């Protein structure tokens, strides 16, 4: 199959092969696949570039409204049928340019959950479930206000008592942090 013509159309290229229209594909894929007029068409290389363009677009859509971990994006791409080598290439590119940053994601997610009234254990479980490395989870937790202080602020806001203690336990606060917070509340009353 010989490429006989390439016609650019608003970010896409119409490819003619052996004198007949063949396919219309993104310009980026044509350039990266090295498609040129008069050359044999390397369909396998073009298909790989089309998969890469699709994977990049899928990842960008997933990141449009919220930050995500690399593992979460990998899972999305895998479910979409993107090969692991193309997925790795796309995610590597997004990491190099700073769009995907697991350390930033871990820190922001931990801060968000702490602000919603979650304790360290609940935050640890959430971050681990996002596919983040243990050291990133530990760093994110260390950067938060101490759990005992967060628990105390919640006890002050909600009032003391068994109901608040159960609520804190359900939100992943350690028993010692709950006891300290409840004890401090009883002392103020």
C-alpha positions in Angstrom: 0.0 0.0 0.0 1.6 3.2 -1.2 0.5 6.6 0.2 -0.6 8.6 -2.8 -1.9 11.8 -1.1 -2.3 13.5 2.3 -5.0 16.2 2.7 -5.0 18.2 6.0 -8.5 19.0 7.3 -8.7 21.0 10.6 -6.3 18.9 12.7 -6.9 15.7 10.8 -5.4 14.2 7.7 -7.2 12.4 5.0 -4.9 9.6 3.7 -5.2 8.3 0.1 -3.6 4.9 -0.5 -3.0 3.6 -4.0 -5.1 6.5 -5.4 -8.2 5.9 -3.3 -9.4 7.5 0.0 -8.4 5.3 2.9 -8.8 6.9 6.4 -9.0 10.3 8.1 -6.8 10.4 11.2 -5.4 13.0 13.7 -2.4 14.9 12.3 -0.3 14.0 15.3 -0.6 10.3 14.5 0.4 10.9 10.9 3.5 12.9 11.8 4.6 10.5 14.5 4.1 7.5 12.3 6.1 9.1 9.6 3.4 8.8 6.9 4.6 10.5 3.7 3.4 10.6 0.1 5.1 8.0 -2.1 6.1 5.7 0.8 4.8 2.4 1.9 2.1 2.8 4.6 3.2 1.2 7.8 -0.2 0.3 9.2 1.1 -1.2 12.4 3.1 1.9 13.2 0.1 4.2 12.4 -2.2 2.0 14.5 0.2 2.3 17.5 0.2 6.1 17.1 -3.6 6.2 16.8 -3.7 4.2 20.1 -1.3 6.6 21.7 -3.4 9.7 20.6 -6.6 8.0 21.9 -4.9 7.1 25.2 -3.7 10.6 25.7 -7.2 12.0 24.9 -8.7 9.6 27.4 -6.3 10.5 30.1 -6.8 14.2 29.5 -10.6 13.8 29.8 -10.2 11.9 33.0 -8.0 14.7 34.4 -10.3 17.5 33.2 -12.3 17.9 36.4 -10.1 16.3 39.0 -6.5 15.2 39.7 -5.9 11.5 39.7 -3.1 9.1 40.6 -1.1 7.4 38.0 -2.6 4.0 39.1 -6.1 5.3 38.6 -5.3 6.5 35.1 -3.6 3.2 34.3 -6.7 1.4 35.4 -8.9 3.6 33.2 -6.7 3.1 30.2 -6.5 -0.6 30.8 -10.3 -0.9 30.9 -10.5 1.1 27.6 -8.2 -1.6 26.0 -5.1 0.5 25.7 -2.0 -1.7 25.6 0.3 -1.5 28.7 3.3 -0.2 26.6 1.2 2.7 25.1 -0.3 3.4 28.5 3.1 3.6 30.1 4.4 5.9 27.4 1.4 8.3 27.7 1.5 8.3 31.5 5.3 8.8 31.5 4.8 11.9 29.2 2.1 13.3 31.5 4.4 12.8 34.5 7.3 14.5 32.8 5.2 17.6 32.0 3.8 17.6 35.6 0.2 16.8 34.7 0.3 13.6 36.7 2.1 13.9 40.0 1.4 11.2 42.6 3.1 13.2 45.4 0.9 16.3 44.7 -2.2 14.1 44.4 -1.5 12.4 47.7 -0.9 15.6 49.5 -4.0 17.3 48.1 -6.2 14.3 48.6 -5.0 13.9 52.2 -5.6 17.6 53.0 -9.1 17.4 51.4 -10.1 14.3 53.4 -8.7 15.8 56.6 -10.8 18.9 56.0 -13.9 16.7 55.6 -13.3 15.3 59.1 -11.4 12.1 58.4 -8.7 10.6 60.6 -5.4 9.3 59.6 -6.4 5.7 59.2 -9.3 6.5 56.8 -7.0 8.8 54.8 -4.3 6.1 54.7 -6.9 3.5 53.4 -8.2 6.0 50.8 -4.7 6.9 49.5 -3.6 3.3 49.4 -6.8 2.5 47.5 -5.8 5.1 44.9 -2.7 3.1 44.2 -0.2 5.4 45.9 3.1 4.1 47.2 3.4 3.7 51.0 6.1 6.4 51.2 3.9 9.0 49.5 1.0 8.1 51.8 3.2 8.5 54.8 4.6 11.9 53.6 1.0 13.2 52.9 -0.1 12.2 56.4 3.0 13.8 58.0 2.2 17.1 56.3 -1.3 17.2 57.9 -2.1 18.9 61.2 -1.7 16.2 63.9 -4.6 13.9 64.2 -5.2 14.6 67.9 -5.6 18.4 67.1 -8.0 17.6 64.2 -10.1 15.4 66.5 -10.1 18.0 69.2 -11.4 20.6 66.8 -14.2 18.3 65.7 -15.2 17.5 69.3 -15.4 21.2 70.0 -17.5 21.8 66.9 -19.8 18.7 67.4 -19.9 18.6 71.2 -18.6 15.8 73.4 -20.2 12.6 74.2 -20.5 9.0 73.1 -22.1 9.9 69.8 -19.2 12.1 68.8 -16.7 9.5 69.9 -18.4 6.8 67.7 -18.5 9.3 64.8 -14.8 10.0 65.1 -14.0 6.3 65.3 -16.1 5.7 62.2 -14.1 8.4 60.4 -10.8 6.6 61.0 -9.4 8.4 64.1 -7.2 6.5 66.4 -8.6 5.6 69.8 -5.9 7.6 71.6 -6.7 10.7 69.5 -10.4 10.3 70.4 -9.7 9.8 74.1 -7.4 12.9 74.2 -10.0 15.0 72.3 -12.9 13.8 74.5 -10.9 14.3 77.7 -9.9 17.8 76.7 -13.6 18.6 76.0 -14.7 17.2 79.4 -12.0 19.4 81.1 -13.3 22.5 79.4 -17.0 21.8 80.3 
